[in-house]
């Protein structure tokens, strides 16, 4: 019995040490991670240099919004119309695409029916927030991006 307890205690100690060592090596948090429909764990930088459409549809809100940003950045009107509601398409068109390739995702948060995915423009520092229907994004139901807001980062009250 004491041998079994010692083996379990040793295994737990090794696992704990490995977890702490892994944190030190990666700089990540050892605390339990939470997962949201927005998939905050995915890469925050959106590269529009790659093709706008990948193999299959995005499976979470941030991936869905990223696909929209990529499509907008490469000028793919067909895919922008696929991912976004007509009101969002109109707002993106009215905003213009001079710096459409310069957006980096800086936040994604969601629960329930909708997620917010936030981008910042590397050139203008402007903020772009999409509201994404989680059910639509998860199941590839188009269009799932139903709201967009641009905000001048130099004037946060606007």
Backbone as a printed PyTorch tensor [residue, N CA C, xyz], in Angstrom:
tensor([[[  0.8250,  -1.1910,   0.0000],
         [  0.0000,   0.0000,   0.0000],
         [  0.8640,   1.2470,   0.0000]],

        [[  1.8740,   1.3160,   0.8730],
         [  2.7270,   2.5080,   0.9140],
         [  3.5410,   2.6360,  -0.3600]],

        [[  3.8770,   1.5150,  -1.0010],
         [  4.6040,   1.5650,  -2.2740],
         [  3.7250,   2.2090,  -3.3400]],

        [[  2.4500,   1.8440,  -3.3650],
         [  1.5130,   2.4220,  -4.3300],
         [  1.3530,   3.9130,  -4.0920]],

        [[  1.2480,   4.3230,  -2.8440],
         [  1.1190,   5.7430,  -2.5240],
         [  2.3690,   6.4890,  -2.9440]],

        [[  3.5450,   5.8980,  -2.6860],
         [  4.7960,   6.5420,  -3.0890],
         [  4.8870,   6.6870,  -4.6060]],

        [[  4.4660,   5.6530,  -5.3490],
         [  4.4980,   5.7070,  -6.8140],
         [  3.5680,   6.8090,  -7.3260]],

        [[  2.3690,   6.9170,  -6.7350],
         [  1.4220,   7.9560,  -7.1420],
         [  1.9630,   9.3430,  -6.8070]],

        [[  2.5490,   9.4760,  -5.6200],
         [  3.1100,  10.7630,  -5.2110],
         [  4.2660,  11.1540,  -6.1290]],

        [[  5.1060,  10.1760,  -6.4910],
         [  6.2280,  10.4510,  -7.3950],
         [  5.7090,  10.8550,  -8.7710]],

        [[  4.6860,  10.1630,  -9.2460],
         [  4.1170,  10.4950, -10.5540],
         [  3.5320,  11.8930, -10.5610]],

        [[  2.8300,  12.2540,  -9.4880],
         [  2.2660,  13.5990,  -9.3930],
         [  3.3660,  14.6540,  -9.3260]],

        [[  4.4200,  14.3690,  -8.5820],
         [  5.5320,  15.3170,  -8.4760],
         [  6.1950,  15.5230,  -9.8290]],

        [[  6.4030,  14.4350, -10.5670],
         [  7.0150,  14.5400, -11.9000],
         [  6.1050,  15.3160, -12.8430]],

        [[  4.8150,  15.0210, -12.8080],
         [  3.8630,  15.7260, -13.6670],
         [  3.8330,  17.2100, -13.3300]],

        [[  3.8360,  17.5110, -12.0320],
         [  3.8370,  18.9160, -11.6110],
         [  5.0930,  19.6320, -12.0400]],

        [[  6.2380,  18.9670, -11.8900],
         [  7.5000,  19.5720, -12.3050],
         [  7.5230,  19.7900, -13.8110]],

        [[  7.0520,  18.7970, -14.5680],
         [  7.0170,  18.9230, -16.0260],
         [  6.1250,  20.0900, -16.4360]],

        [[  5.0120,  20.2560, -15.7450],
         [  4.1160,  21.3750, -16.0470],
         [  4.7740,  22.7080, -15.7850]],

        [[  5.4690,  22.8220, -14.6570],
         [  6.1590,  24.0710, -14.3200],
         [  7.3020,  24.3140, -15.2900]],

        [[  8.0600,  23.2580, -15.6160],
         [  9.1660,  23.4030, -16.5650],
         [  8.6430,  23.8180, -17.9270]],

        [[  7.5170,  23.2420, -18.3390],
         [  6.9340,  23.6080, -19.6340],
         [  6.5260,  25.0600, -19.6840]],

        [[  6.0230,  25.5740, -18.5590],
         [  5.6340,  26.9800, -18.4900],
         [  6.8560,  27.8530, -18.6360]],

        [[  7.9190,  27.4910, -17.9660],
         [  9.1430,  28.2850, -18.0620],
         [  9.7200,  28.2810, -19.4500]],

        [[  9.5850,  27.1780, -20.1470],
         [ 10.1490,  27.0750, -21.4850],
         [  9.2990,  27.8010, -22.5140]],

        [[  7.9850,  27.7810, -22.3390],
         [  7.1150,  28.3890, -23.3430],
         [  6.6400,  29.7680, -22.9570]],

        [[  6.7280,  30.1160, -21.7000],
         [  6.2200,  31.4010, -21.2400],
         [  4.7120,  31.4100, -21.1050]],

        [[  4.0870,  30.2450, -21.2010],
         [  2.6360,  30.1660, -21.1280],
         [  2.1820,  30.0560, -19.6900]],

        [[  0.9180,  30.2190, -19.4830],
         [  0.3390,  30.1280, -18.1500],
         [  0.0680,  28.6780, -17.8010]],

        [[  0.3350,  28.3150, -16.5700],
         [  0.0630,  26.9500, -16.1240],
         [ -1.3700,  26.8030, -15.6450]],

        [[ -2.1140,  27.8700, -15.5610],
         [ -3.4890,  27.8080, -15.1120],
         [ -4.3610,  27.2000, -16.1900]],

        [[ -5.4820,  26.6920, -15.8040],
         [ -6.3940,  26.0710, -16.7570],
         [ -6.8510,  27.0990, -17.7800]],

        [[ -6.8180,  26.6970, -19.0120],
         [ -7.2390,  27.5870, -20.0860],
         [ -8.7300,  27.4290, -20.3140]],

        [[ -9.3610,  28.5140, -20.7120],
         [-10.7720,  28.4510, -21.0570],
         [-10.8940,  28.5150, -22.5620]],

        [[-11.9120,  27.9150, -23.0650],
         [-12.1470,  27.9180, -24.4960],
         [-13.4750,  28.5970, -24.7510]],

        [[-13.4620,  29.5050, -25.6960],
         [-14.7070,  30.1760, -26.0360],
         [-15.0050,  29.9500, -27.5000]],

        [[-16.2160,  30.2240, -27.9320],
         [-16.5410,  30.0860, -29.3450],
         [-15.6760,  30.9780, -30.2240]],

        [[-15.0960,  32.0070, -29.6430],
         [-14.2640,  32.9140, -30.4200],
         [-12.8800,  32.3420, -30.6620]],

        [[-12.5010,  31.2820, -29.9380],
         [-11.2110,  30.6220, -30.0760],
         [-10.0670,  31.5890, -29.8930]],

        [[ -9.9580,  32.1310, -28.6990],
         [ -8.9010,  33.0840, -28.3730],
         [ -7.5270,  32.4610, -28.4380]],

        [[ -7.4140,  31.1460, -28.4950],
         [ -6.1120,  30.4920, -28.5120],
         [ -5.4780,  30.5160, -29.8990]],

        [[ -6.2320,  30.8280, -30.9360],
         [ -5.6450,  30.8210, -32.2590],
         [ -4.7920,  32.0530, -32.4800]],

        [[ -4.0030,  32.0220, -33.5080],
         [ -3.0610,  33.1010, -33.7860],
         [ -3.7660,  34.4300, -33.9150]],

        [[ -3.1400,  35.4620, -33.3530],
         [ -3.7960,  36.7630, -33.3770],
         [ -3.4590,  37.5620, -34.6230]],

        [[ -2.4440,  37.1850, -35.3560],
         [ -2.1050,  37.9500, -36.5390],
         [ -2.7920,  37.3510, -37.7520]],

        [[ -3.4310,  38.1770, -38.5080],
         [ -4.1260,  37.7480, -39.7120],
         [ -3.2860,  38.1510, -40.8950]],

        [[ -2.8610,  37.1980, -41.6560],
         [ -2.0560,  37.4920, -42.8300],
         [ -2.9520,  37.4460, -44.0550]],

        [[ -3.0820,  38.5550, -44.7250],
         [ -3.9250,  38.5740, -45.9190],
         [ -3.1160,  38.2650, -47.1670]],

        [[ -1.8560,  37.9320, -46.9900],
         [ -1.0200,  37.5900, -48.1300],
         [ -1.3890,  36.2330, -48.6980]],

        [[ -1.9860,  35.3690, -47.8760],
         [ -2.4000,  34.0590, -48.3510],
         [ -3.7780,  34.1630, -48.9570]],

        [[ -4.1850,  33.1340, -49.6590],
         [ -5.4860,  33.1320, -50.3040],
         [ -6.6120,  33.3380, -49.3050]],

        [[ -7.6820,  33.9320, -49.7590],
         [ -8.7890,  34.2750, -48.8760],
         [ -9.5690,  33.0560, -48.4220]],

        [[ -9.6100,  32.0010, -49.2100],
         [-10.4120,  30.8450, -48.8490],
         [ -9.5120,  29.6440, -48.6710]],

        [[ -9.6510,  28.9600, -47.5510],
         [ -8.8280,  27.8030, -47.2680],
         [ -9.6010,  26.5270, -47.5730]],

        [[ -9.0520,  25.4120, -47.1210],
         [ -9.7280,  24.1410, -47.3330],
         [-10.8440,  23.9700, -46.3070]],

        [[-12.0660,  24.1800, -46.7220],
         [-13.1950,  24.0730, -45.8170],
         [-13.5310,  25.4040, -45.1780]],

        [[-14.6350,  25.4030, -44.4150],
         [-15.0680,  26.6410, -43.7740],
         [-14.4310,  26.7700, -42.3930]],

        [[-14.3120,  27.9970, -41.9000],
         [-13.8120,  28.1990, -40.5410],
         [-14.7570,  27.5200, -39.5470]],

        [[-14.2330,  27.0930, -38.4010],
         [-15.0630,  26.3590, -37.4480],
         [-15.2820,  27.1040, -36.1420]],

        [[-14.9090,  28.3820, -36.0910],
         [-15.1620,  29.1820, -34.9020],
         [-15.2740,  30.6450, -35.3260]],

        [[-15.7210,  31.4750, -34.4010],
         [-15.9940,  32.8750, -34.7340],
         [-14.7450,  33.6310, -35.1670]],

        [[-13.6290,  33.4490, -34.4740],
         [-12.4230,  34.1890, -34.8500],
         [-11.9100,  33.7300, -36.2100]],

        [[-11.9640,  32.4400, -36.4820],
         [-11.5490,  31.9480, -37.7970],
         [-12.4460,  32.4750, -38.9030]],

        [[-13.7180,  32.5780, -38.6050],
         [-14.6930,  33.0880, -39.5640],
         [-14.4160,  34.5680, -39.8510]],

        [[-14.1890,  35.3490, -38.7840],
         [-13.8790,  36.7720, -38.9600],
         [-12.5440,  36.9400, -39.6840]],

        [[-11.5620,  36.0960, -39.3460],
         [-10.2700,  36.1490, -40.0410],
         [-10.4510,  35.9090, -41.5400]],

        [[-11.2880,  34.9480, -41.8770],
         [-11.5370,  34.6570, -43.2920],
         [-12.1610,  35.8660, -43.9830]],

        [[-13.0500,  36.5630, -43.2930],
         [-13.6490,  37.7770, -43.8650],
         [-12.5870,  38.8540, -44.0720]],

        [[-11.7290,  39.0620, -43.0810],
         [-10.6770,  40.0760, -43.1970],
         [ -9.7350,  39.7340, -44.3470]],

        [[ -9.3830,  38.4650, -44.4770],
         [ -8.5070,  38.0380, -45.5770],
         [ -9.1710,  38.2800, -46.9280]],

        [[-10.4560,  37.9070, -47.0210],
         [-11.1850,  38.1090, -48.2810],
         [-11.2600,  39.5860, -48.6300]],

        [[-11.5210,  40.4250, -47.6480],
         [-11.5810,  41.8720, -47.8640],
         [-10.2080,  42.3860, -48.2830]],

        [[ -9.1620,  41.8860, -47.6470],
         [ -7.8030,  42.3390, -47.9490],
         [ -7.3400,  42.0050, -49.3570]],

        [[ -7.7730,  40.8630, -49.8820],
         [ -7.3660,  40.4830, -51.2330],
         [ -8.3860,  40.9100, -52.2780]],

        [[ -9.4560,  41.5710, -51.8370],
         [-10.4540,  42.0940, -52.7730],
         [-11.4080,  41.0550, -53.3250]],

        [[-11.6610,  39.9970, -52.5880],
         [-12.5740,  38.9540, -53.0420],
         [-14.0080,  39.3010, -52.6440]],

        [[-14.6850,  40.0340, -53.5260],
         [-16.0580,  40.4550, -53.2420],
         [-16.9840,  39.2640, -53.0160]],

        [[-16.7820,  38.1930, -53.7650],
         [-17.6300,  37.0130, -53.6390],
         [-17.5390,  36.4310, -52.2210]],

        [[-16.3320,  36.3140, -51.7010],
         [-16.1840,  35.7550, -50.3600],
         [-16.6050,  36.7350, -49.2680]],

        [[-16.3810,  38.0250, -49.4740],
         [-16.8630,  39.0170, -48.5080],
         [-18.3830,  38.8980, -48.4020]],

        [[-19.0560,  38.7760, -49.5280],
         [-20.5110,  38.6050, -49.5360],
         [-20.9390,  37.2860, -48.9060]],

        [[-20.0920,  36.2710, -48.9930],
         [-20.3980,  34.9680, -48.4080],
         [-20.3340,  35.0200, -46.8760]],

        [[-19.3350,  35.7070, -46.3390],
         [-19.1080,  35.7250, -44.8950],
         [-19.9120,  36.7870, -44.1460]],

        [[-20.2660,  37.8820, -44.8080],
         [-20.8720,  39.0270, -44.1170],
         [-22.2760,  39.3280, -44.6380]],

        [[-23.1050,  39.8420, -43.7350],
         [-24.4450,  40.2740, -44.1140],
         [-24.3300,  41.5070, -45.0140]],

        [[-25.3820,  41.8350, -45.7620],
         [-25.3210,  43.0010, -46.6560],
         [-24.9400,  44.3000, -45.9440]],

        [[-25.4000,  44.5060, -44.7130],
         [-25.0470,  45.7240, -43.9760],
         [-23.5520,  45.8060, -43.6900]],

        [[-22.9460,  44.6760, -43.3540],
         [-21.5080,  44.6350, -43.0910],
         [-20.7390,  44.8580, -44.3870]],

        [[-21.1860,  44.2300, -45.4570],
         [-20.5390,  44.4090, -46.7630],
         [-20.5640,  45.8820, -47.1580]],

        [[-21.7070,  46.5230, -46.9590],
         [-21.8400,  47.9410, -47.2930],
         [-20.8930,  48.7920, -46.4470]],

        [[-20.8120,  48.5080, -45.1360],
         [-19.9250,  49.2780, -44.2530],
         [-18.4550,  49.0980, -44.6500]],

        [[-18.0570,  47.8870, -45.0040],
         [-16.6740,  47.6520, -45.4370],
         [-16.3920,  48.4030, -46.7310]],

        [[-17.3480,  48.3800, -47.6400],
         [-17.1980,  49.0810, -48.9110],
         [-17.0990,  50.5890, -48.7060]],

        [[-17.9500,  51.1280, -47.8480],
         [-17.9250,  52.5670, -47.5740],
         [-16.6490,  52.9890, -46.8540]],

        [[-16.1210,  52.0890, -46.0240],
         [-14.8800,  52.4000, -45.3080],
         [-13.7080,  52.4910, -46.2720]],

        [[-13.7480,  51.6930, -47.3190],
         [-12.6430,  51.6560, -48.2690],
         [-11.6310,  50.6020, -47.8810]],

        [[-10.7670,  50.2640, -48.8370],
         [ -9.8200,  49.1940, -48.5890],
         [ -8.3650,  49.6180, -48.7610]],

        [[ -8.0860,  50.9190, -48.5690],
         [ -6.7140,  51.4200, -48.7230],
         [ -5.7420,  50.6490, -47.8270]],

        [[ -6.1200,  50.3890, -46.5870],
         [ -5.2570,  49.6590, -45.6650],
         [ -5.8900,  48.3270, -45.2490]],

        [[ -6.6630,  47.7320, -46.1310],
         [ -7.3890,  46.5060, -45.8030],
         [ -6.4610,  45.3230, -45.5310]],

        [[ -5.2300,  45.3880, -45.9490],
         [ -4.2910,  44.2950, -45.7060],
         [ -3.5110,  44.4630, -44.4070]],

        [[ -3.8340,  45.4750, -43.6310],
         [ -3.0230,  45.8120, -42.4660],
         [ -3.6780,  45.5080, -41.1220]],

        [[ -4.6370,  44.6110, -41.0630],
         [ -5.3660,  44.3390, -39.8240],
         [ -4.7760,  43.1490, -39.0850]],

        [[ -4.5590,  43.3110, -37.7870],
         [ -4.1370,  42.2290, -36.8930],
         [ -5.2340,  41.9980, -35.8680]],

        [[ -5.5940,  40.7350, -35.6590],
         [ -6.5830,  40.4320, -34.6200],
         [ -5.9250,  40.6500, -33.2660]],

        [[ -6.5930,  41.4210, -32.3990],
         [ -6.0370,  41.7100, -31.0760],
         [ -6.8920,  41.1320, -29.9490]],

        [[ -8.1210,  40.7340, -30.2530],
         [ -8.9820,  40.1660, -29.2200],
         [-10.1110,  39.3760, -29.8640]],

        [[-10.5780,  38.3930, -29.1050],
         [-11.7490,  37.6260, -29.5220],
         [-12.4160,  37.1300, -28.2550]],

        [[-13.6960,  37.3780, -28.1420],
         [-14.4110,  36.9770, -26.9410],
         [-15.8340,  36.6330, -27.3270]],

        [[-16.3180,  35.5570, -26.7730],
         [-17.6810,  35.2170, -27.1020],
         [-18.2950,  34.2230, -26.1550]],

        [[-19.5590,  34.3120, -26.0610],
         [-20.3530,  33.3810, -25.2720],
         [-21.7780,  33.4700, -25.7770]],

        [[-22.4970,  32.4140, -25.6410],
         [-23.8900,  32.4470, -26.0700],
         [-24.0090,  32.4670, -27.5780]],

        [[-24.8040,  33.3660, -28.0580],
         [-25.1140,  33.4010, -29.4810],
         [-24.0900,  34.1190, -30.3460]],

        [[-23.3350,  35.0520, -29.7820],
         [-22.4820,  35.9060, -30.5970],
         [-21.0980,  36.1060, -29.9770]],

        [[-20.1180,  36.2940, -30.8360],
         [-18.7500,  36.6080, -30.4130],
         [-18.3410,  37.9350, -31.0160]],

        [[-17.4490,  38.6170, -30.3200],
         [-16.8460,  39.8380, -30.8510],
         [-15.4000,  39.5310, -31.1920]],

        [[-14.9920,  39.9440, -32.3660],
         [-13.6130,  39.7420, -32.8100],
         [-13.0830,  41.1160, -33.1890]],

        [[-11.9820,  41.5230, -32.5530],
         [-11.4600,  42.8810, -32.6850],
         [-10.1080,  42.8610, -33.3890]],

        [[ -9.9340,  43.7920, -34.3200],
         [ -8.6960,  43.9430, -35.0760],
         [ -8.1920,  45.3710, -34.9020]],

        [[ -6.8800,  45.5380, -35.0540],
         [ -6.3030,  46.8770, -35.0740],
         [ -5.4960,  47.0170, -36.3510]],

        [[ -5.6510,  48.1630, -36.9920],
         [ -4.9170,  48.4330, -38.2160],
         [ -3.4930,  48.8580, -37.8600]],

        [[ -2.5120,  48.1930, -38.4710],
         [ -1.1070,  48.4740, -38.1810],
         [ -0.6880,  49.8700, -38.6240]],

        [[ -1.3500,  50.4200, -39.6060],
         [ -0.9880,  51.7340, -40.1400],
         [ -1.7480,  52.8510, -39.4370]],

        [[ -3.0730,  52.7340, -39.3950],
         [ -3.9000,  53.8210, -38.8790],
         [ -4.2140,  53.7010, -37.3880]],

        [[ -3.9600,  52.5410, -36.8030],
         [ -4.2700,  52.2220, -35.3970],
         [ -5.7750,  52.1670, -35.1290]],

        [[ -6.5650,  52.2500, -36.1670],
         [ -8.0170,  52.1650, -36.0670],
         [ -8.4210,  50.7670, -35.5760]],

        [[ -9.5380,  50.7000, -34.8750],
         [-10.0650,  49.4280, -34.3990],
         [-11.2600,  49.0040, -35.2520]],

        [[-11.3610,  47.7150, -35.4830],
         [-12.4450,  47.1230, -36.2570],
         [-13.0050,  45.9800, -35.4250]],

        [[-14.3020,  46.0240, -35.1620],
         [-14.9350,  44.9650, -34.3750],
         [-16.0440,  44.3230, -35.1980]],

        [[-15.9790,  43.0010, -35.3050],
         [-17.0340,  42.2220, -35.9470],
         [-17.8210,  41.4830, -34.8800]],

        [[-19.1260,  41.4010, -35.0550],
         [-19.9690,  40.5100, -34.2540],
         [-20.2830,  39.3170, -35.1360]],

        [[-20.0250,  38.1290, -34.6040],
         [-20.1580,  36.9070, -35.3890],
         [-21.1440,  35.9670, -34.7040]],

        [[-22.0760,  35.4560, -35.4580],
         [-23.0250,  34.4760, -34.9570],
         [-22.2720,  33.1650, -34.7410]],

        [[-22.1930,  32.7020, -33.4840],
         [-21.4210,  31.5020, -33.1610],
         [-21.9370,  30.2520, -33.8570]],

        [[-23.2300,  30.0800, -33.8810],
         [-23.8260,  28.9060, -34.5330],
         [-23.4790,  28.8900, -36.0220]],

        [[-23.6380,  30.0470, -36.6640],
         [-23.3220,  30.1350, -38.0850],
         [-21.8550,  29.8750, -38.3680]],

        [[-20.9760,  30.4410, -37.5530],
         [-19.5430,  30.2510, -37.7550],
         [-19.1370,  28.8000, -37.5350]],

        [[-19.6840,  28.1860, -36.5050],
         [-19.3350,  26.8050, -36.1850],
         [-19.7700,  25.8350, -37.2690]],

        [[-20.9080,  26.0930, -37.8670],
         [-21.4580,  25.1630, -38.8560],
         [-21.3100,  25.6410, -40.2990]],

        [[-20.5680,  26.7170, -40.5000],
         [-20.3380,  27.2030, -41.8590],
         [-21.5730,  27.7720, -42.5250]],

        [[-22.4870,  28.2830, -41.7200],
         [-23.7010,  28.8780, -42.2650],
         [-23.4040,  30.3210, -42.6360]],

        [[-23.6080,  30.6590, -43.8820],
         [-23.2510,  31.9920, -44.3600],
         [-24.4840,  32.8670, -44.4620]],

        [[-24.3800,  34.1370, -44.2430],
         [-23.2580,  34.8500, -43.6340],
         [-23.3870,  34.8590, -42.1100]],

        [[-22.2720,  34.7630, -41.4070],
         [-22.3000,  34.7450, -39.9470],
         [-21.8510,  36.0650, -39.3320]],

        [[-21.1190,  36.8910, -40.0750],
         [-20.7000,  38.1980, -39.5420],
         [-21.8610,  39.1570, -39.7590]],

        [[-22.4780,  39.5810, -38.6490],
         [-23.7210,  40.3490, -38.7710],
         [-23.6040,  41.8040, -38.3280]],

        [[-22.4520,  42.2130, -37.7960],
         [-22.2950,  43.6080, -37.3690],
         [-20.8260,  43.9880, -37.4680]],

        [[-20.5780,  45.2360, -37.8230],
         [-19.2090,  45.7500, -37.8950],
         [-19.1870,  47.1510, -37.2950]],

        [[-18.0850,  47.4580, -36.6390],
         [-17.9050,  48.8130, -36.1000],
         [-16.4470,  49.2020, -36.2770]],

        [[-16.2380,  50.3900, -36.8200],
         [-14.9030,  50.9790, -36.9190],
         [-14.7880,  52.0280, -35.8310]],

        [[-13.6100,  52.0990, -35.1910],
         [-13.4020,  53.0700, -34.1420],
         [-11.9940,  53.6340, -34.2670]],

        [[-11.9070,  54.9570, -34.2780],
         [-10.6170,  55.6360, -34.3420],
         [ -9.9300,  55.4550, -33.0020]],

        [[ -8.8070,  54.7770, -32.9710],
         [ -8.1020,  54.4760, -31.7240],
         [ -7.5210,  55.7270, -31.0780]],

        [[ -7.3190,  56.7860, -31.8560],
         [ -6.7680,  58.0120, -31.2870],
         [ -7.8400,  58.8310, -30.5590]],

        [[ -9.1100,  58.5030, -30.8170],
         [-10.2370,  59.1580, -30.1510],
         [-11.1560,  58.0800, -29.5870]],

        [[-10.7870,  57.4480, -28.4610],
         [-11.5500,  56.3190, -27.9360],
         [-13.0110,  56.6160, -27.6450]],

        [[-13.3730,  57.8480, -27.4400],
         [-14.7760,  58.1490, -27.1280],
         [-15.6630,  58.1730, -28.3580]],

        [[-15.0790,  58.1110, -29.5440],
         [-15.8810,  58.1490, -30.7780],
         [-16.5270,  56.8200, -31.0540]]])
